[in-house]
């Protein structure tokens, strides 16, 4: 064994009783362990949180949408659909139809005769509807529905938040009130027509709640969007007309280029946007969360660095006579410096190992039992998400070790500069 390393191990872990090592070393090891675990858990939570929210947004929303300006409806064409699906990065595409309504329903449970709320009814094909509902449906029937059930009203799936606000239950009938999309309807809004024209232009339909879904995105989706079938909406309002195409891609990093290429192939007046643009405020919020992470890491690292420096300085004071004895026996100052650098390495290694074990244990425990809950309305998820990434553990361990050895050089040089006579007389 290297003599400097042997002396360092004796200095750092020499037993003063039958079972306990030096107290100051134990404190230093615990400090580094806690700092390392805090760094790892910070990265795990930030990555897990952003990944969970991003996956949730992407899971119920298409990666990109192709539309006409001002949400105009247009004729569904096979040639256009072929251009969308023919792109090399597109895995699937489906047409959809969106219509704005005022949903009106009786709400006697709260002592009110009727309640109304603006909503969007989104019609999607049966396959896409089944995929969505299998993930998020909380109560109700998946369908498909027969002619008798369809004649009762447009089958609708309401979000959990909307259902709570309007006391909607499975099987309840509601009224959908909306204006048509023709030129006369726009004139009505401008106030150029009589009340009779206004009433005759209204789209009045009966809908029936077939199920309640819950995506966790309570504002902007669960409280606003009703899911329905594409064909029922087209048959009642706009035959063969659609609002646009939903499409998913293979490589999300190529999403902006994919949108540009598809819209260029379709030509004017088509335009497209990505899920990141559609929910830009949420993704900016996630980016802000990530931007705070470096500040937390720097703060925790500084604490760990000062911890190791103070520990080595205390050890130097404690071992002053031993340092003088080693110098008197002929041990060179450079080797004395290496003794304390080796001490820093051993203390740091023990702390890093303990921190990794602590972080992994806490992560697995939280993933198993979900003890820390979050308000889903604010954070879109119910529990604190953790992403266990071996790369994070490796990077944090290497960084803590490198910084420890770098700043341990200062007390190590102080120890090497002690004169034998001064040290032995202390």
N, C-alpha and C positions, 0 to 999 in steps of 0.2 A: 504493500500500500504506500502511496505517495506520503512522505512525512508531513508536508503541509496539510494535506487532506486529513491525515490521522489526528494531528494537533487540533485542527478546526473542529473535527467531530467531537473531540474530548472537551474543547472549550464550549461548544454549543450545547451538547447533550450530556455533560458530566452529571452524574446523579449525586444529589446532596442528601437523599434519603433512600430508603429501600425501593421506592416506587416512583418518585416524582423527579422529572428533569428540572433544569434551571427555570425559575418562574418567569423571568423576563423573556426567555426564548419561547416559552409556551404562549405568552401573551402575543409575541410577534407572529408566531405561526397561526394563531387564531385570527389575528388581524388580517394577515394576508389571505387566509382562507375565506373570511367573510367578504373581503374586498373582491376576491376572484369570483366567488359565488354571486355577488351582487352584479358584477359586470356581465357574467354569463346569463343570469336571469333577466337582466335588462335587455340584452340582445334577443333572448328567446321570446320575451313578451312582446317587444316591438315588432319583430318579424312575424310572430304568430298572430298578433292583432291585425297588422296590415294584410297579411296573407288571408286571414279568415274573412275580413270585410271585402277584400277584392274578389275572393272566390264566391262570396255570397252575391255580390253585385253581378258578377259574370254568370253565375249559375241560373238566374232567372231572367236575365236580360241578354239579348243577342250581342255578339261582339261588334256588329256594325248594322246600320240601317241605311237603306236607300229610299229617298223620298222625292216628291215634288216640292217646290217652294211654297211657303204659307200653308203647309199641310193640305194641299189640294189633292183630291182623289184623281186617279187616272186608270186607264184601261189596262188590265192584266194582259201581257203579251208573252207568248212563248219565246220569241226571239230575245226579249229583254231578260227574261228569267234564265235563258241559256247563257247569256253573257255573264250573269252574276255567278251562276253555279260553275261556269267553265273556267273561272280563275283558278290558278294552280294552288293558291293558299286557302281557298274556300272549301270547307268540308260539307256544309249543308246550307240551304236557303229555303225560306218559306214566305209566301205572301201574307199580309195581314191587313185588317181594316180597323181603323179607330174612329169612333164617333163620340162627340161630346153630348152629354145629357145632363139634365137635372133629375136626380133620383128622388122620388117622392114616396114616402111610406108612412103608414099609420104607426104611432108610437105611444099607445095608451099606457104602456108600463111606466112611463115617466110623467103621466098626466097631461100629455099633449095629444091633440087630435092627429096632426100630421107633422112630419119633419122632412126637410129637403136638403140636398147637398149636391153641388156640381161633381160629376164623375166623368171618367172616360171608360167606355166599353171597348175592349180590344178583342177583336175576333181573330182567332188563329185556327189552323187546321187541326184535325183530330189527333194526329200523331204528336204534334208539338204540345197540344193541350194535355194529352196523357202523360207526357214526360214531365211537364211542369207540375201537374197535380199529384203525381206519385211522390214528388219531393216535398211539396208544401201543403197538401190538403190535410186539414185537421178534422173536419167532419163533413159528411155528405156523401154523395154518390159520384163515382168517376165517370159514369156514362158508359157507352153511348146511349142516347135516348131514342125511343120510338116516336112515331108520328103523333100518337095520342098525347105523349108528354110534351112534345114540341108545340102542339096546338094550345097547350095551357099557357104558354108564354115563352119568351126567349130564355133558354137556360143560362143562368149567370152564376159565377163564382166570385164571392165578395171577399175582400181582405179582412183579417181579424179586427183591425182597428176600425174600419168602416162599419163592420157588423156591430161592434160594441157601441159606436156613436149613434147608430140608427136602430139599435135593437133588432138587427136582422137575424133570422134563424133559418135553418134548412127547411125548405118548403114554403117559405113566405113569399107572397106575391107583392111586387112593387110596380110603380109606374115610372116609365122613362119618358121625359119630355125634352124634345130637342128641336132646333130649327133645321130646315132643309139646307142643302149646300148650293142651291141655285142662286141666280142673280137677284131674284125677287126677295129672297131671305135676307140678303145683305142690305137691300133697300129698306126692309122692314126694321132692321136694327138702326138704320139711320133716321127712322121716324117718318118715312115718306109714304107709308101705307096706313090704311085704316085698321081699327081693331078687328074687324071681320077678316081682313086679309091676314092679319097676324095669327088669328086662331086657326084659319084654314091651312096655314103653312106649317103649323106645328107637326112634328113627328111624335105621335103618341103611341106608345107600345107598352104592353104588359110584359114584365119579366118575372121569372120565378127563381128564387135562390136555391140552387142545387148543391151548394157546398160552401164551406168557409176555408180559405187558405191563410197561411201565415208565413211570410218570407223573413220577417224580422225587421224589414225596412218599413217602419211604421209611418214615416212621413214621406209623402211623395209617391208611395206605391200602395201599401196595404190600406191606406185611408182614401184612396183616390181611383184606383184601377179595378174595374170589373172584367173578369175573363169570360169570354163566350166563344162559340164556334164561328168560324169564318162564313160558312154557308148560310146559317140562319140569319146573320146580319145582312149578308148580300141579298138574300131573298126578300127581306122585309124593307130594305132601304135603298141599296145601290147594287143592283145585279151586275156582275162581272167587274165591278170597280173595287180598287184596293187603295190603301194609304201608302203602301211601300213594301219593301222586302227586308226581312230579317235574315242575317247571315252569320254563320260562325266560321272561324278560321282555325288553321292548324298552328300557326306561329303568331302569338300575340305581339311579339316584338316587331313584326312586319305589318301590323294592322294599319298604321297611317298610310303606308305606301299602297296597301291593298285597296283601301277606300279610294285613293286618287286614281288608281288604274281602272277600277270598275266604273267609276263615274265618267272617266274619260272615254271608255269604250261605249257607254250608254249615250253620252252626249247630252247637250242641253235639252230640257231644263233639270235633269236629274242632279241631285247632290247627295252626299252621304256624310255620316259622322260616326264616330266610334263610341263605345261604351264609356271610355275615359273622358270624352267630351260631353257626353250626355249627363254624367254624374261628376262633372269637373269639381264641384265644391267639395264632394266627399273625398275625392282623390287628392285634392290640395290639402285637406285636413289630415289625411294619412301621411302626406309628404312632410307636413309640419311636425307630426309625431316623430318621424325619422330624423328630422333636423335637430331635434332636442337631444337625441341619443348621444352624439359626440360630446356635448357639454357634460352629460352625466358620466360618461366614461372618463373624461379628463379629470373631473372632480374626484371620482373614486380612485383613480390612479395616483393622483397627487397625495391623497391620504395614505395609500399603500407605500409610496416612496418615502414619505416622512416617517412612516412607521418603521421601515427597515433601517433608515439612517439613525433614528433615535435608539433603536435596539442595539445596533453595532457600537454606537458611542457609549451606551451604558455598559456593554460587554468590555469595551476597551478600558473604561474606568475600573471595572471589576477585576480585570485581568492585567492591570498595570504591572504588578510585580512579576507575573509570569512572562510578560513581554520583555521586561528588563533582563530576566534570567535567560531567556532565549537569545537575546542580543549578546549577553556576556558569554554565552556558550558558542558564539560565532555564527548564529543564524543571520543571514544578510537581510537588510531592510526590505529588499524586494520580495524575499520569501516570507517575511513577517506580514507584508501587505497581502501576499497570496493566501496566508492563513485566514485572514479576515474576509477576503473575497470568497474563499471556500465556505466559510461560515455563512455568508450571505446566500450562497448557492444552496446550501443544505436547508437553511431556514425557509428560503423561498420555495424550494422543491416540496418540502413538507406542507407548507401552506397552500400551494397550488393544487397538490394532490387532494388535500382536505376540501378545498373549495370546489373542485370538480365533482367530488363525491357528494358534497352538500347540495350543489346546484342540481345535479342529476336526480338525487333523491327527492328534493322538493318538487321538481318538475314532474316526475313520475307520480308522486303522491297527488298533486293537483290535477293532473290529467285523469287520474283514476277516480277521485272523489269529488272534484269540482267544489271545493270549499269556498272559493272566492267568486262571488256572483257579481254581475254588472246589470245596471238598468238597461234592458234591451232597447227601450225607446231612444236612449241617448247614444248607445254604442253599437246597436244592431246585432249584438251577440249576448248570450246569457251568462257565459263564464269567461274567465280570463284565459285566453288562448296562449299556448306555449309551443314553440317550434324547437324541438331538440335537433340542433344541427352540429354534427361533429366538428365541422370547420370552425364554428364559433368557439367551441371548447379549446381547440388547438391554437387559434389565433390569440385568444385571451391568455392562455397559459404561456405562450412564447413571448407575448408583449410584457406580461408581468415579470417574467424571468429576466428579460432583456433590460427593462427599466430598473429592476432591483440591482442587477450587477453593475449597471451604469452608475447609479447613484451611490452604490456601496463603495465605490472607488474613493470617495471623500474620506469617510472614517478609516478606511484601510490605509490611506496615506498618512493619516494622523497617527495611527498605531506604529507605522514604520518609522516615523520621524522621532519617536521617543528615544531619549538617550538612556543607555543602561544604568548610569549612576543615578539619574533623576528617577527612573522607574523603580529601582530597587530601594531607594530611600523613601518612597511614598508609603 
